[in-house]
Amino acid sequence: MAVKKEQTTGNAKGKGLAAKATEIKAKAAASAKAKTVKTVKAGTKKTAGAKVSRAAKVAGPAKAAKAASSAKTAIAPAKPAASKSSGSAVYDESKIKTLSSLEHIRLRTGMYIGRLGDGSNPDDGIYVLLKEIIDNGIDEFIMGNGKHIEIAVKDGTAKVRDFGRGIPLGKLVECVSVINTGAKYNDDVFQFSVGLNGVGTKAVNALSSHFRVLAFRNGEYAEAVFTRGGLVSQKKGKLKEKMKDGTYVEFTPDADIFGEYQFNLEFIEKRIQNYAYLNTGLNLHFNGKSYVSQHGLFDLLSEEIGEDGIYPTGYYKGEHLEFAFTHTSGDKHYGEEYFSFVNGQFTSDGGTHLSAYKEGFLKGVQTFFKKDYRSEDIREGITAAVAVKLKNPVFESQTKNKLGNSDIRTWIVQEVKDAVEDWLHKNQEAAKKLEIKIISNEKLRTELNAVKKEAREAAKKIALKIPKLKDCKYHLEDGIFGDKSTIFITEGDSASGSMVSSRDVMTQALFSLRGKIENMYGKKRAAIYKNEELYNMMMALGIENDTQGLRYARIVIATDADFDGFHIRNLLLTFFLSYFEELVTSGRVFILETPLFRVRTKKDTLYCYNEKERDQAVTNLGNQSEVTRFKGLGEISPKEFGQFIGEDIRLVPVSISVLKAVPQVLTFYMGKNTPERRDYIMKNLIDDAG
């Protein structure tokens, strides 16, 4: 195994800030997404917000995790319009406000931690808060201080203890509550830090209903307790018992900001595993388990790929650059798969360091073989992990998903080229297997191009535009507007009918299937071009050549909540995981959740997503209420449907635990009938009779 797992057992100023935080809290609560059950007042158009409440893991495939408990939220009356006599609201000096730094964090949370969410997505804000605290311990380790970090998450509260130098006691309060205060601006103290902006811990403090920090240095300690960024108490003194230097932080994310959230321990475990891979020798304890790696990214690739590599994993580690790579056979993985990191931060959208790595890898292979192989033939089937340490990283957002430094390209390209060429010289057998793979890719590409040509010619005869696609105006390449672009893949014209008139034509597109698509498990990529419907869907998504041409930020599978709908969902996931796996691993594929029941009276209407919510709604509205069961999306009227694909849309992200599990899962669920699958079905069969 790549990662070893072992079982182990206030003052006036503060009150003033707390008062301001209470004022901001009311605004934040008003803008937060409402709870899961929607309430609609008769005669109004406004609806309460819905929360994404479940996470999907590829285990069925994409079997949703157990939903978080939900609660009903009533709609507040709309604010009265501005006086007609004045024409608009008065704009004068009284309307100008100055917020403190922490107030600004609470009011404009997305600027600091990205999305809010409820914990069902690994990029949700509660995980960003935890990351910011752990990062401080990682930074200490990078600078040679402390080889151990303890992490615990239970009942919505996170606790982190590092054994670094500890925050200077006299500056403890400022370091966790005053923006632009910290040592990470000093290169002598921190050289390869992720959190260079001095905001991370302050954001955690401001967005937590409870925040406690202790620093231990040379037998003394300092402690400070905050509520929503407001100082509640602080004290200093000498330690009664000997304790190692370091910092302890515990925090509880504020429900007024994050709503009804729940930590998914698997998401946290995955992040901690990555920390171990990226920091060889660092021991991280999480909820009683220990994570440590001795071989860095080599271990990461071994964990992800297992025995699927066609040659032993290549590995290189320099002073500022580390990478590992291998190729898999076409029947295991199509396309390319990368895990990229900067100063220990997972950059899900890559960036300049990843682009430079790809270029360097291409040049290294071409130089070694002394042949001008094409980049797509060299990289098809590759899985690689890349990590770089930079003194001044420039990220394209506060959440650090993509690196923007342009000055690093030249040296990374050259270092990767030299390292790859050297590794191939030292591993001649692996080099031969790589060349066979490249030649095979070249042959398959040539054959595929011939099939593509025939498919394009056939498509031209059908229509000038893609059949069954109702496109939107903005696409993924259109900046901030494109970030909201979504394509819904629906089950037949009936299901899409409700969406056509209720969708946002600027950012929401529809592609209608005729019904159940072909099971593509175990078929070569050329089979796509012989299937008109799948070919049209691929063209609609813009992924014919590679996933870089993807036209939409989100691919949403919208099928009925019945057995046929679930089967179509699995067939689509099989298609994506077989040929376009990186769409899933990059977080582009989602499942749309729509209500199963409508419970209403003459005054109120409640939409419920499961039987428990339905029963609660009947209790709230009374036994005289009317209950409707939606069997298919087509049964929901366009007027009703708009709210379920609007701002309050419920999307379940499809994720993968490890790449090597994908072929096993697809074989079990979508391959030929086997005694094992038959036994599984019999054991899990539900008798709906009666």
Helices and strands as residue ranges (DSSP letters): H 12-31, E 38-41, E 56-57, E 63-64, G 93-95, H 101-107, H 110-113, H 125-142, E 148-154, E 157-162, G 169-171, H 172-177, H 200-206, E 208-217, E 220-227, E 230-238, E 246-253, H 255-258, H 265-278, E 283-286, E 289-291, H 297-305, E 314-317, E 321-327, E 337-342, E 345-346, H 352-369, H 375-379, E 382-388, H 409-426, H 428-462, E 469-470, H 479-482, E 486-491, H 492-500, E 508-513, H 526-529, H 532-541, G 547-549, E 554-558, H 563-579, H 581-585, E 589-593, E 597-600, E 604-608, H 611-621, E 626-629, G 633-635, H 638-641, G 642-644, E 650-655, H 661-670, H 675-684
